[in-house]
Amino acid sequence: MTKPHATPRPPQGDDTYSVVMELRSALARHGITLPSLGRDFGTPPLVILGNCNTATARALAAALGEGQSFPA
């Protein structure tokens, strides 16, 4: 199993680190790990979602679709 890389703490006033940690926790509650999840240090700072295999993509799609109805 791949261990997620560490996400360095950003400068004060930038909540990107918090968002990454919230997303990591939310995904974990569904048994999903995005190994490349992290923070980009550009301006503006971005959340890096990275690549994942098809099983992870399906699990992510299922978790996002829970309780939702989408038009056909």
Order of alpha helices (4+ residues) and beta strands (2+ residues): alpha-beta-beta-alpha
